[in-house]
Amino acid sequence: MTPNDVALVAIAAALVLFAGVLASAEAALSSISKARANELVRDGRAGSKRLLAVVSDTPRFVNTTLLLRVVCETTATVLVTLVVVDVLAPSGAGTASPATWLEVLAAAGVMVVVSYIVVGVAPRTIGRQHSERVGLMTAGPVTALTAVLGPVPQLLILIGNALTPGRGFREGPFATEAELRELVDLAAQSRVIQSGESKMIHSVFELGDTLVREVMVPRTDMIFIERHKTLRQMMSLALRSGFSRIPVIGENLDDVIGVTYLKDVTKRVFDNHEAETTERVETVMRPALFVPDSKPADELMREMQARRMHVGIVVDEYGGTAGLVTIEDLLEEIVGEITDEYDSDPVEVERLSDSAVRVSSRLPIDELAELFDVVIDDEDVETVGGLMAKYLGKVPIPGAEVTCEGLHFQAESLAGRRNKVVTVVVMPASEAAAGETSANPYGAEPAGYGA
């Protein structure tokens, strides 16, 4: 090995070490929040002001460290390859000989291992374990290097975006959401935050990637009321369905003209008792919020908060009604299912008498057929609730009754954020009480509602 080779190896080692320092600085600066930097400034820590300036514009400074780290690693790899080929390659061998290629591959393998350990693992671990100390120490040099390089990193990002199909990232793709997610996981593993809090934070990230169509109540599950129905019928539907805000339709479900609120109806009836039967729901309804089904969920939440509206009508690309979304649906994407005091765990099967059985609305119709020793040949639906909805032509609500397939069904209790029927009483049609109707219209009054 000649003195020149020794010098090249020393330069390569120095470059690798400097790349490791840059990797440690990158990990530390990405781990420190602006709030924590402000606390360090208040404590009077040395270098805290420069650190605050860095974390206030993290992508800009991280891009600088990334560029310099790539330069150092690449240059070191080239230098080591030159030394290995010069020292180990047989004399007189051509540059394209098999022996030369083996030396190049050997040099590349050595540098991969060295870079992975010295640049990739150890420095990043130190940077995250001692983020404050490393950040305070490296904030000044990183700021100086960023000033020296000037617009070079940003120019390279613009070139990369121009060559990349689709829309690029103005600040570069290096400070990513994935890194923030990793920080959350690290905090959960270190017991800095609870696992439930970690899941909630991840849900917040996912909310921005969630479209309204993924969280809405589908059209087939919507409860609605016609514009010509009376306030009494609206109160009846609200009490039976468990919803206090119900869309008002004109000719059909694609013609939503507003939303009626139980509070408005109750106030109107309290002020004028005759209005209960003389006024229509369209006289007290409010304007509806129409939302495209492709709208991001987080944007819709901000809009609903700003406009103080809890219900939105989701429309598809053709302008038809696709479903309904509430602010509770959006919140539950973050915090999980919300239940109240009236919710209970549904039973699968409960024998009420020799002929009557209470079943879950989700019970498969095959199991129901076995219970009553009948044949239910229906390929359109799979559950008891689906069977009722098919023959009713509407979403079942408590009190709704229908007779089909030789059985009589009566919907009972509600539960869940969408107030779906969860239990149904089933008995043979021959055992049903005399005088029962095949279906209970939505406009009808529930049992026990006074005249």
MARNU-144869 format. One record per residue: residue in three letters; y, z, x of N, C-alpha, C in turn. Coordinates in steps of 0.02 Angstrom, whole numbers, padded with zeros to 5 digits, always signed. Atoms other than C-alpha are relative to their C-alpha. Last residue first. Example, Ala and Ser with C-alpha at 12.3 -4.5 7.8 and 13.67 -1.06 7.14 Angstrom:
BEGIN
ser-00059-00003-00042-00053+00357+00684+00055+00037-00039ala-00059+00000+00045-00225+00390+00615+00060+00000+00045
This chain:
BEGIN
ala-00036+00054+00034+00563+01040-05157+00076+00013+00003gly-00026-00013+00067+00488+01156-05029+00038-00058-00029tyr-00072+00012-00007+00385+01096-04881+00030+00002-00069gly-00038-00061-00008+00215+01182-04898+00074-00010+00008ala+00019-00054+00045+00112+01028-04868+00041+00061+00014pro+00058-00039-00019+00206+00897-04773-00014+00055-00050glu-00018-00067-00020+00325+00778-04860-00063+00039+00018ala+00020-00052+00046+00285+00593-04863+00018+00068+00027gly-00056-00023+00039+00385+00469-04759-00017+00057-00048tyr-00046-00039-00040+00253+00457-04629+00058+00026-00041pro-00056+00038-00028+00126+00400-04756+00047+00046+00037asn-00059-00038+00018-00033+00506-04774+00061-00033+00030ala-00049-00007-00054-00183+00393-04772+00060+00037-00026ser+00027+00029-00061-00343+00372-04870+00048+00004+00057thr-00019+00070-00010-00284+00491-05004-00029-00024+00066glu-00030+00014-00065-00374+00652-05051+00014-00074+00006gly-00072+00010+00004-00401+00675-05239+00033-00013+00066ala-00021+00050+00048-00573+00752-05230+00076-00005-00001ala-00022-00026+00064-00607+00852-05072+00025-00057-00045ala-00073-00009+00003-00700+00762-04934+00020+00022-00070glu-00016-00071+00005-00888+00791-04935+00075+00013-00006ser+00025-00024+00064-00934+00610-04973+00017+00074-00011ala-00046+00021+00053-00821+00552-04832-00023+00027-00068pro+00024+00059+00036-00923+00655-04709+00047-00018-00057met+00055-00016+00046-00815+00778-04614-00025-00064-00032val+00040+00056+00024-00694+00771-04468-00055+00026-00045val+00055-00025+00041-00552+00890-04424-00036-00060-00031val+00010+00035+00064-00446+00821-04283-00059+00031-00035thr+00060-00019+00038-00375+00909-04131-00001-00036-00067val+00055-00018-00045-00257+00850-03994-00063+00022-00036val+00049-00039+00037-00123+00754-04089-00059+00015+00047lys+00056+00036+00028+00003+00695-03960-00045+00047-00039asn+00017-00026+00066+00167+00785-03935-00056-00042-00033arg-00010+00054+00048+00221+00675-03790-00023+00019-00070arg-00069+00022-00001+00251+00821-03670+00013-00055-00052gly-00020+00044-00054+00086+00900-03716+00071-00025-00008ala-00008-00033-00065+00018+00972-03877+00024-00052+00050leu-00032+00040-00051+00003+00938-04064+00000+00038+00066ser-00052-00028-00044-00115+01013-04194+00026-00051+00051glu-00024-00069+00002-00208+00941-04343+00057+00012+00049ala-00031-00020-00063-00256+00762-04389+00029+00070-00008gln-00065-00031+00013-00373+00741-04539+00028+00027+00067phe-00035-00029-00057-00520+00621-04529+00066+00030-00023his-00070-00015+00018-00646+00577-04666+00032+00039+00057leu-00023-00066-00017-00807+00491-04613+00073+00008-00023gly+00038-00050+00037-00908+00343-04680+00021+00072+00014glu+00066-00007-00031-00840+00227-04545-00042+00055-00034cys+00028+00062-00029-00666+00256-04612-00068+00015+00030thr+00072+00004+00010-00566+00381-04713-00024-00066+00027val+00027+00067+00009-00390+00425-04658-00076+00005-00007glu+00070+00003+00019-00279+00578-04655-00021-00072-00008ala+00022+00069+00014-00113+00618-04573-00075+00000-00012gly+00001+00013+00072-00070+00802-04590-00022-00070-00017pro+00033-00051+00040-00021+00825-04408+00007-00013-00075ile-00037-00063-00007+00034+00658-04334-00034+00051-00044pro+00016-00057+00042-00069+00501-04303+00046+00060+00015val+00022-00056-00041+00020+00353-04222-00015+00060-00045lys-00055-00037-00032+00028+00210-04344-00029+00056+00042gly-00051+00049-00016-00087+00076-04419+00061+00032+00032leu-00064-00019+00029-00185+00214-04501+00052-00054+00009tyr+00005+00006+00072-00352+00128-04468+00064+00023-00036lys+00017+00068+00021-00316+00094-04285+00000-00007-00076ala-00060+00042-00007-00226+00259-04254-00014-00071-00024met-00048-00017+00054-00374+00356-04324+00061-00045+00003leu+00030+00024+00063-00498+00265-04212+00047+00015-00058gly-00009+00072+00004-00386+00291-04060-00027-00030-00064gly-00071+00013+00012-00378+00477-04092+00014-00074-00006val-00013-00017+00071-00568+00486-04109+00073-00015-00017thr-00006-00071+00017-00589+00396-03943+00014+00010-00074glu+00051-00040-00033-00651+00228-03876+00001+00073-00021val-00023-00066-00020-00560+00094-03974-00057+00039+00031asp-00073+00002-00014-00575-00094-04002+00026+00067+00026glu-00011+00012-00071-00766-00101-03984+00075+00001+00018asp-00069+00022-00008-00802-00022-04153+00015-00006+00075asp+00000+00061-00041-00980+00002-04212+00071-00028+00003ile-00069+00022-00003-00986+00180-04273+00003-00058+00048val-00011+00055-00046-01164+00218-04329+00074-00020-00004val-00023+00063+00031-01194+00386-04409+00008-00052+00055asp+00057+00044+00008-01291+00543-04361+00019-00063-00039phe+00010+00010+00072-01141+00656-04390-00057-00049-00015leu-00009-00062+00038-01134+00732-04216-00017-00009-00073glu+00060-00041-00008-01210+00576-04135+00006+00065-00040ala+00053+00031+00040-01071+00466-04207-00065+00041+00005leu-00013-00016+00070-00941+00586-04137-00055-00028-00045glu+00020-00069+00011-01021+00573-03966+00013+00022-00072asp+00073-00001-00004-01009+00383-03973-00026+00071-00011ile+00028+00012+00067-00830+00397-04036-00076-00002+00001pro+00025+00069+00008-00779+00477-03872-00033-00009-00068leu+00073+00003+00003-00686+00643-03898-00023-00073-00009arg+00025+00040-00055-00504+00622-03846-00076-00005+00001ser-00018+00069+00014-00437+00680-04015-00025-00047+00055ser-00058+00023-00038-00533+00840-03984+00014-00073-00016val+00013+00032-00064-00652+00892-04121+00065-00017+00034arg-00063+00012-00033-00652+01010-04271-00015-00028+00070val-00001-00013-00071-00811+00990-04373+00071-00014+00026ala-00064+00014-00034-00841+00996-04560-00002+00022+00073ser-00018+00070+00004-01010+00979-04648+00063-00018+00040asp+00059+00043-00006-01105+01140-04617+00019-00074+00002ser+00047-00013+00055-00943+01230-04584-00060-00046+00010leu-00037-00039+00049-00807+01243-04451-00044+00019-00059arg+00030+00005+00066-00911+01185-04301+00037+00046-00048glu+00003-00066+00031-00799+01168-04149-00025-00008-00072val+00034-00001+00065-00814+01019-04031-00003+00072-00025glu+00035+00063+00008-00707+00971-03881-00033-00004-00068val+00072-00009-00001-00584+01113-03896-00032-00069-00009pro+00038+00028+00056-00403+01083-03849-00075+00013+00008asp+00053+00042-00026-00316+01204-03730-00043-00027-00057ser+00063-00036-00012-00161+01267-03815-00051-00049+00026asp+00054+00039-00029+00021+01215-03826-00061+00043+00012tyr+00042+00026+00054+00134+01309-03945-00058-00042+00026glu+00041-00052+00030+00210+01421-03812-00048-00026-00053asp-00036-00055+00031+00270+01273-03710-00048+00048-00034thr+00027-00019+00065+00202+01147-03588+00040+00058-00027ile-00036-00056+00030+00281+01053-03444-00030+00013-00068glu+00002-00007+00073+00167+00942-03340+00036+00063-00023gly+00065-00002+00032+00220+00919-03159+00006+00012-00075val+00026-00068+00005+00379+00968-03069-00069+00004-00031ile-00016-00042-00057+00438+00800-03004-00037+00067-00003glu+00022+00037-00059+00364+00668-03121+00012+00041+00063glu+00070-00016-00011+00384+00801-03254-00031-00041+00056leu+00006-00065-00034+00571+00787-03237-00072+00016+00016leu-00023+00009-00068+00567+00601-03280-00007+00065+00040asp+00049+00042-00034+00462+00626-03436+00018-00008+00074glu+00057-00043-00017+00575+00771-03486-00054-00040+00036ile-00015-00032-00064+00725+00655-03473-00055+00048+00020thr-00042-00059+00008+00645+00552-03609+00014+00030+00069val+00001-00045-00057+00574+00376-03607+00048+00057-00013leu-00054-00050+00004+00525+00265-03753-00007+00046+00059gly+00018-00070+00006+00419+00109-03760+00062+00043-00004ala+00061-00013-00039+00413-00079-03732-00023+00072-00007thr+00008-00071-00015+00537-00129-03868-00067+00011+00036gly+00038-00038+00049+00568-00315-03857-00007+00072+00021gly-00044-00035+00046+00708-00393-03756-00036+00039-00054tyr-00014+00044+00057+00598-00523-03671+00045+00033-00052glu-00040+00057-00023+00601-00435-03502+00018-00048-00056asp+00032+00043-00050+00543-00273-03581+00044-00059+00016val+00009+00069+00023+00647-00140-03668-00032-00041+00056val+00019+00045-00055+00636+00048-03646-00013-00069-00029ile+00047+00049+00026+00730+00152-03776-00013-00052+00055gly-00017+00070-00011+00809+00303-03693-00053-00045-00029val+00049+00049+00022+00810+00486-03744+00026-00070+00015his+00067-00023-00017+00894+00640-03669-00053-00052-00017met+00048+00025+00049+01074+00581-03663-00071+00017+00024arg+00023-00056+00041+01215+00672-03574-00045-00024-00057arg-00017+00017+00069+01293+00509-03510-00022+00054-00049ala-00071+00016+00006+01299+00570-03330+00021-00012-00072gln-00039-00060-00013+01130+00656-03339+00074-00014-00011met+00009-00042+00059+01050+00504-03422+00039+00065+00009glu-00038+00028+00056+01123+00392-03286-00005+00044-00063arg-00071-00011-00012+01063+00504-03145+00043-00027-00058met-00014-00071+00007+00889+00510-03221+00073+00014+00012leu-00004-00017+00071+00888+00322-03245+00016+00073-00010glu-00064+00026+00025+00930+00293-03061+00008+00017-00074asp-00054-00045-00024+00787+00408-03009+00068-00023-00023ala-00003-00062+00037+00664+00317-03122+00056+00045+00023pro+00029-00057-00037+00698+00145-03050+00012+00066-00037lys-00050-00044-00031+00738+00016-03186-00034+00056+00038ser+00004+00006-00073+00602-00115-03217+00050+00046+00036asp+00061-00034-00024+00573-00063-03398-00007-00004+00075pro+00051+00049-00020+00753-00104-03440-00060+00034+00031val+00016-00002-00071+00842+00042-03527-00050-00055+00016phe+00052+00049-00014+00928+00046-03696-00008-00007+00075leu-00006+00022-00070+01022+00205-03740-00058-00047+00014ala+00058-00007-00044+01032+00223-03929+00017-00025+00070pro+00019+00061-00038+01189+00252-04031-00058+00014+00048arg-00044+00011-00056+01183+00404-04147-00021-00063+00037met+00030+00018-00065+01105+00422-04318+00054-00011+00052val-00009-00055-00049+01190+00518-04460-00028-00018+00069thr-00068-00027+00006+01220+00381-04590+00013+00054+00053glu-00047+00041-00037+01067+00282-04533+00071+00026-00003val-00004-00021-00070+00957+00426-04589+00051-00041+00040arg+00051+00030-00043+00995+00393-04771+00011+00020+00073glu-00024+00035-00059+01093+00502-04890-00059-00025+00042thr-00045+00055+00017+01049+00550-05069+00023-00041+00061thr+00035+00053+00036+00895+00659-05048+00043-00061-00014glu+00071+00001-00019+00948+00787-04918-00036-00058-00032ala+00010+00054-00048+01131+00744-04947-00072-00008+00021glu+00018+00061+00035+01125+00851-05103-00013-00058+00048his+00071-00001+00017+01120+01008-04996-00022-00064-00035asn+00004+00032+00066+01288+00970-04917-00073-00008-00019asp-00067+00007+00027+01341+01074-04766+00000-00029-00071phe-00028-00067+00010+01164+01132-04730+00069-00003-00031val+00033-00028+00060+01095+00956-04756+00027+00070-00015arg-00024+00037+00059+01221+00884-04633-00029+00028-00064lys-00069-00018+00013+01188+01021-04506+00027-00035-00062thr-00001-00068+00027+00999+00996-04519+00071+00022-00017val+00025+00002+00069+01016+00808-04499+00003+00069-00031asp-00050+00033+00042+01126+00824-04346-00021+00000-00073lys-00057-00045+00007+01009+00953-04268+00054-00030-00045leu+00016-00050+00051+00857+00843-04305+00059+00048-00010tyr+00013-00066-00029+00935+00702-04206-00011+00050-00056thr-00022-00055+00044+00927+00519-04260-00023+00066+00029val+00044-00059-00006+00921+00380-04132+00028+00054-00045gly-00030-00063-00019+00993+00206-04154-00052+00054+00006ile-00072+00001+00013+00968+00025-04208+00034+00067+00018val-00022-00071-00003+00794-00008-04139+00076+00000-00006asp-00069-00004+00025+00746-00185-04195+00020+00074-00005asp-00042+00034-00050+00589-00218-04092+00074+00002-00020leu-00008-00044-00058+00501-00085-04196+00041-00033+00056asn+00063-00017-00033+00530-00185-04354+00015+00041+00062glu+00054+00040+00028+00662-00234-04482-00068+00018+00030gly-00021+00042+00056+00782-00093-04443-00059-00037-00029ile+00012+00072-00005+00723+00050-04335+00026-00036-00062val-00009+00029+00066+00783+00229-04306-00006-00076+00007pro-00033+00065+00006+00718+00317-04151+00002-00025-00072ile+00045+00053+00024+00672+00502-04169+00038-00066-00005arg-00039+00062-00008+00748+00651-04079-00047-00059-00015ser-00066-00012+00029+00684+00823-04131+00046-00060+00007phe-00056+00031-00037+00500+00784-04107+00066+00014-00035gly-00021-00044-00054+00361+00901-04166+00056-00029+00042ser+00014+00031-00065+00276+00766-04269+00017+00044+00059arg+00072+00015-00007+00262+00865-04430-00017-00028+00068leu+00039-00062+00001+00432+00948-04423-00074-00014+00012ala-00015-00038-00060+00520+00787-04368-00043+00064+00003leu+00032+00032-00057+00433+00682-04501+00011+00040+00064ser+00073-00005+00007+00479+00803-04640-00036-00029+00060met+00018-00069-00017+00658+00818-04578-00075+00010-00005met-00009-00009-00072+00673+00628-04579-00019+00070+00022gln+00058+00031-00032+00598+00619-04753+00005+00005+00076arg+00058-00043+00013+00727+00743-04814-00062-00028+00033leu-00003-00055-00048+00866+00645-04730-00059+00047-00010thr-00048-00053+00015+00814+00493-04830-00001+00054+00054lys+00030-00064+00020+00726+00338-04764+00054+00053-00008his-00013-00014+00070+00824+00173-04766-00032+00067-00023arg-00070-00017+00012+00840+00161-04576+00013+00021-00072glu-00039+00057+00025+00652+00166-04547+00070+00023-00021ile-00015-00005+00071+00581+00308-04441+00043-00059-00021phe-00064+00028+00020+00497+00310-04272+00009+00008-00075ile-00014-00021+00069+00357+00395-04176+00069-00025-00018met-00066-00020+00024+00306+00299-04021-00001+00023-00072asp-00001-00072+00011+00127+00300-03956+00067+00025-00027thr+00052-00019+00048+00095+00112-03971+00000+00075-00016arg-00020+00020+00068+00262+00073-03889-00051+00024-00052pro+00009+00071+00019+00212+00165-03731+00016-00011-00074val+00048-00005+00055+00290+00334-03688-00009-00071-00025met-00022+00002+00070+00377+00294-03524-00057+00016-00048val-00006-00067+00027+00328+00353-03350+00015+00001-00075glu+00056-00041-00022+00263+00194-03267+00002+00070-00031arg+00060+00018+00038+00377+00077-03365-00060+00043+00018val+00000-00032+00066+00527+00171-03296-00064-00015-00038leu-00037+00037+00050+00486+00119-03119-00007+00034-00068thr+00032+00002+00066+00434+00239-02982+00045-00037-00049asp+00045+00058+00000+00485+00207-02801-00035-00009-00067gly-00039+00060-00014+00637+00321-02810-00042-00063-00001leu-00038+00016+00060+00531+00454-02896+00041-00063+00011glu+00035+00050+00039+00409+00449-02750+00039-00022-00061phe+00001+00064-00036+00530+00537-02634-00031-00055-00043val-00069+00025+00000+00561+00672-02766+00004-00067+00037ser-00011+00031+00066+00374+00690-02791+00071-00028-00005his+00031+00066-00002+00354+00721-02604+00010-00037-00066ile-00043+00041-00042+00480+00863-02620-00029-00071+00006met-00059+00017+00039+00383+00935-02767+00047-00045+00040lys+00018+00051+00049+00219+00928-02672+00060-00023-00040ser+00013+00062-00037+00297+01021-02525-00017-00056-00049glu-00065+00028-00018+00369+01152-02642-00008-00065+00037gly-00030+00026+00061+00197+01181-02715+00067-00031+00012ser+00031+00064+00014+00124+01196-02541+00027-00031-00063gln+00064-00006+00034+00249+01332-02498-00028-00069-00016ile-00006+00010+00071+00385+01306-02368-00069+00005-00031val-00072-00007+00010+00399+01371-02190+00016-00010-00074arg-00014-00049+00052+00211+01397-02197+00075+00015-00005ser-00028-00058-00036+00190+01301-02032+00019+00057-00048gln+00053-00025-00044+00076+01178-02122+00022+00062+00038ala+00050-00032+00042+00206+01160-02260-00057+00029+00042ala-00028-00063+00025+00345+01129-02135-00050+00037-00044leu+00000-00047-00056+00238+00999-02047+00027+00068-00022asp+00069-00022-00011+00202+00912-02212-00004+00051+00056val+00017-00044+00057+00389+00908-02251-00071+00026+00008leu-00034-00064-00011+00426+00841-02077-00017+00049-00056glu+00038-00036-00052+00294+00707-02101+00032+00067+00014arg+00060-00026+00033+00377+00656-02265-00042+00040+00051leu-00021-00057+00040+00542+00640-02173-00059+00032-00035glu-00013-00055-00046+00459+00529-02044+00022+00062-00037ala+00065-00027-00023+00385+00421-02182+00010+00058+00048glu+00021-00051+00048+00558+00403-02259-00066+00031+00021thr+00032+00020+00063+00608+00309-02105-00015+00060-00044ala-00005-00065+00033+00729+00332-01960-00025-00009-00071phe+00032-00051-00044+00665+00180-01864+00005+00070-00029pro+00056-00031+00035+00690+00040-01991-00029+00061+00035gly+00063+00005-00037+00863-00011-01931-00055+00039-00036glu+00002-00050-00053+01032+00049-01994-00064-00005+00042arg-00062+00004-00039+01064-00108-02097-00001+00048+00059phe-00035-00065+00005+00884-00116-02155+00060-00002+00047gly+00010-00050-00052+00814-00291-02185+00038+00064-00013arg-00060-00036-00016+00800-00396-02343-00015+00054+00052gly-00024-00051+00046+00657-00517-02348+00062+00035+00027pro-00004+00022+00070+00570-00607-02207+00023+00056-00045thr+00049-00031+00044+00615-00536-02035+00006-00027-00071leu+00065+00031-00011+00703-00649-01910-00054+00026-00047ala-00006+00071+00014+00877-00607-01975-00068-00036+00007asn-00003+00009+00072+00832-00422-01984+00003-00075-00019gly+00066-00015+00029+00777-00425-01803-00001-00009-00075ile+00043+00057-00017+00939-00511-01750-00070+00010-00029leu-00021+00056+00041+01040-00381-01845-00043-00062+00014ile+00025-00012+00068+00939-00241-01765+00018-00058-00046leu+00072+00014+00000+00970-00315-01593-00031+00011-00069leu+00008+00073-00005+01157-00318-01628-00073-00020-00001gln-00014+00027+00067+01152-00137-01687-00008-00075-00001pro+00056-00016+00047+01065-00084-01526+00011-00031-00069val+00062+00034-00018+01193-00182-01419-00058+00017-00047pro+00032+00031+00059+01349-00123-01512-00067-00033+00015gly-00044+00029+00050+01403+00001-01378-00039-00031-00058leu+00033+00059+00028+01275+00025-01241+00042-00034-00053val+00007+00051-00052+01392+00140-01145-00031-00064-00029ala-00066+00028-00014+01447+00239-01300-00005-00056+00052thr-00018+00040+00058+01266+00263-01354+00068-00033+00011leu+00038+00062-00004+01221+00321-01178+00017-00047-00059ala-00027+00041-00054+01362+00449-01183-00036-00066+00005thr-00066+00025+00022+01310+00516-01354+00030-00045+00053val+00013+00053+00049+01128+00527-01296+00066-00030-00025pro+00022+00063-00033+01183+00621-01140-00013-00057-00049gly-00053+00028-00043+01283+00748-01244-00021-00064+00034ala-00052+00031+00042+01153+00774-01382+00054-00032+00041thr+00000+00073-00005+01013+00801-01255+00054-00033-00042met-00001+00025-00068+01030+00986-01216+00009-00076+00004leu-00063-00021-00033+01081+01043-01390+00004-00029+00070gly-00056+00036+00030+00941+00940-01469+00066+00017+00033val+00001+00068-00026+00810+01006-01347+00060-00040-00028arg-00015-00002-00071+00858+01186-01385+00003-00071+00029glu-00069-00021-00011+00867+01158-01572+00019-00002+00073ser-00048+00051+00020+00708+01054-01585+00072+00020+00014his-00063-00030-00024+00598+01171-01486+00058-00047-00017gln+00009-00072-00006+00430+01138-01570+00065+00036+00019arg+00004-00030+00067+00483+00967-01630-00008+00076+00003gly-00061+00012+00038+00546+00905-01463-00001+00032-00069ile-00052-00046-00025+00403+00987-01368+00064-00008-00041thr+00021-00067+00020+00276+00896-01478+00052+00052+00023arg-00015-00008+00072+00372+00734-01459-00020+00069-00025pro-00072-00009+00012+00373+00754-01269+00017+00009-00074ala-00029-00061-00028+00185+00788-01258+00075+00007-00014val+00025-00063+00027+00119+00655-01376+00040+00060+00025gly+00014-00005+00072+00201+00484-01358-00016+00069-00026val-00057+00020+00042+00289+00479-01191-00013+00014-00074val-00063-00023-00030+00176+00569-01066+00060-00017-00043ile-00002-00072-00013+00016+00557-01167+00069+00023+00021tyr+00020-00037+00061+00027+00386-01250+00007+00076+00010ser-00053+00002+00049+00127+00312-01107-00017+00041-00062val-00057-00039-00024+00002+00370-00976+00056+00002-00052val+00018-00071+00001-00148+00308-01076+00059+00044+00021val+00008-00020+00071-00067+00139-01112-00016+00075-00005met-00066-00012+00028-00008+00128-00931-00003+00018-00074val-00028-00062-00028-00184+00150-00862+00067+00016-00032gly+00036-00058+00028-00254+00019-00981+00027+00066+00026ala-00021-00010+00070-00118-00107-00936-00034+00060-00031ala-00068-00028-00001-00151-00083-00750+00025+00014-00071ala+00006-00070-00023-00338-00109-00776+00068+00034+00000leu+00027-00039+00056-00305-00265-00881-00006+00074+00019val-00053-00005+00051-00194-00336-00744-00022+00043-00058glu-00049-00049-00025-00324-00296-00611+00057+00009-00051leu+00029-00066+00005-00458-00383-00714+00049+00053+00024trp-00004-00020+00070-00346-00535-00734-00030+00070-00010thr-00069-00018+00016-00324-00544-00546+00007+00023-00072ala-00014-00065-00031-00511-00537-00517+00071+00022-00016pro+00028-00056+00040-00541-00676-00643+00016+00068+00029ser+00070-00014-00015-00421-00794-00548-00025+00059-00043ala+00040+00006+00061-00260-00849-00632-00073+00014+00012thr-00028-00044+00052-00140-00787-00498-00040-00003-00064gly-00055+00028+00039-00249-00863-00365+00023+00048-00054ala+00018+00015+00070-00353-00759-00248+00060-00027-00036gly+00013+00071+00011-00307-00777-00064-00020-00018-00070ser-00047+00045-00034-00322-00593-00031-00021-00072-00010pro+00025+00028-00063-00425-00501-00161+00051-00048+00030ala+00024+00069+00007-00321-00410-00294-00024-00027+00067leu+00072+00006+00013-00315-00222-00270-00025-00071-00004val+00042-00044-00041-00147-00186-00186-00074-00018-00009asp-00014+00010-00071-00037-00329-00249-00049+00039+00044val+00021+00068-00019-00114-00334-00423+00009-00010+00075val+00073+00002+00004-00099-00145-00441-00026-00068+00022val+00029-00039-00056+00081-00145-00378-00075-00006+00000leu-00014+00035-00063+00137-00287-00494-00032+00037+00059thr+00044+00059-00002+00051-00205-00643+00010-00038+00065val+00067-00024-00017+00137-00039-00606-00048-00059+00005leu+00000-00021-00071+00307-00125-00605-00070+00023+00022val-00005+00059-00042+00275-00217-00769-00004+00019+00074thr+00064+00036+00005+00216-00060-00857-00001-00061+00045ala+00050-00038-00039+00367+00038-00795-00067-00035+00000thr-00014+00011-00071+00484-00097-00860-00051+00036+00044thr+00018+00070-00017+00403-00096-01032+00010-00013+00075glu+00073+00008+00002+00405+00094-01046-00020-00070+00022cys+00032-00038-00053+00586+00109-00989-00075-00011+00002val-00018+00031-00064+00653-00031-01099-00036+00035+00057val+00039+00062-00005+00558+00036-01251+00014-00035+00066arg+00070-00019-00013+00630+00209-01220-00044-00062+00007leu+00008-00018-00071+00805+00138-01201-00072+00020+00015leu-00010+00059-00042+00795+00049-01368-00011+00017+00074leu+00058+00043+00008+00721+00201-01458+00005-00061+00045thr+00056-00029-00036+00852+00318-01388-00062-00044-00004thr-00014+00003-00072+00992+00203-01446-00058+00027+00040asn+00011+00069-00020+00915+00180-01620+00013-00009+00075val+00073+00008-00008+00905+00369-01634-00017-00071+00021phe+00019-00029-00064+01093+00378-01601-00076-00006+00012arg-00035+00034-00055+01142+00258-01741-00025+00025+00067pro+00029+00066-00016+01009+00321-01862+00032-00034+00060thr+00063+00001-00037+01067+00503-01844-00027-00069+00015asp+00015+00072+00000+01248+00484-01898-00064-00012+00040ser-00040+00028+00055+01297+00662-01946-00010-00075-00005val+00039-00004+00062+01152+00722-01838+00039-00025-00060val+00060+00043-00003+01242+00656-01682-00038+00001-00066ala-00022+00070+00004+01414+00727-01722-00061-00047+00000leu-00022+00013+00069+01336+00896-01759+00021-00072-00009leu+00060+00005+00040+01245+00892-01591+00017-00015-00073arg+00028+00067-00012+01408+00854-01503-00063-00010-00041lys-00045+00049+00031+01485+01005-01587-00025-00071+00011ser+00013+00005+00072+01333+01114-01546+00045-00052-00035gly+00024+00066+00019+01340+01077-01360-00010-00010-00073ala-00023+00054-00044+01354+01261-01314-00031-00066-00020arg+00049+00022-00050+01318+01373-01463+00028-00058+00041gly-00031+00014-00064+01471+01446-01550-00048-00021+00055asp+00024-00050-00049+01375+01526-01693+00029-00011+00069arg-00030-00064+00018+01480+01427-01817-00021+00056+00048val-00072+00004-00017+01433+01267-01726+00034+00066-00015leu-00005-00006-00073+01249+01316-01732+00072-00004+00022glu+00011-00070-00016+01265+01344-01921+00005+00012+00076asn-00062-00037+00018+01342+01172-01941-00007+00074+00016ala-00048+00015-00053+01194+01096-01847+00066+00036-00013arg+00018-00042-00057+01076+01185-01968+00048-00012+00058ala-00016-00069+00017+01166+01107-02117-00015+00047+00059lys-00072-00008-00009+01161+00935-02036+00021+00072-00014ser-00042+00019+00057+00974+00947-02022+00073+00011+00016ile-00055-00046+00013+00878+00949-01857+00042-00026-00058ser+00025-00061+00034+00707+00865-01851+00056+00047-00021ser+00023+00017+00067+00766+00686-01813-00022+00062-00039leu-00058+00019+00040+00869+00750-01666-00020-00019-00071ala-00041-00058+00013+00718+00841-01594+00058-00017-00046ala+00035-00045+00046+00597+00695-01610+00043+00060-00019glu+00006+00033+00065+00721+00573-01533-00033+00044-00051ala-00066-00003+00032+00765+00693-01393-00003-00032-00069ser-00011-00069+00020+00580+00716-01350+00067+00008-00036ala+00044-00012+00057+00554+00527-01351+00009+00072-00026leu-00029+00034+00058+00707+00505-01238-00042+00012-00063val-00059-00039+00019+00641+00637-01117+00032-00031-00062gly+00023-00061+00033+00472+00549-01116+00057+00043-00023ala+00021+00020+00066+00556+00382-01079-00026+00061-00039phe-00062+00008+00038+00644+00466-00933-00016-00021-00072leu-00026-00067+00014+00475+00526-00868+00064-00004-00042val+00044-00031+00050+00403+00352-00885+00025+00069-00019leu-00013+00032+00065+00554+00276-00796-00043+00031-00056ala-00064-00025+00024+00539+00400-00653+00016-00028-00069ala+00010-00069+00021+00354+00360-00634+00064+00030-00028ala+00037+00001+00062+00392+00173-00631-00011+00071-00027ile-00046+00021+00053+00527+00198-00499-00035+00000-00068ala-00046-00056+00012+00406+00298-00392+00050-00017-00055val+00036-00052+00036+00272+00164-00411+00046+00058-00016leu+00009+00024+00069+00396+00027-00361-00036+00052-00043ala-00064-00005+00034+00450+00127-00208-00006-00022-00073val-00013-00071+00013+00270+00152-00154+00066+00008-00039asp+00043-00021+00055+00238-00034-00173+00011+00073-00019asn-00028+00030+00060+00388-00075-00063-00040+00019-00062pro-00056-00041+00024+00327+00047+00067+00033-00027-00064thr-00061+00007-00040+00166-00054+00073+00054+00048-00025met-00060+00000+00043+00000+00000+00000+00062+00000+00045
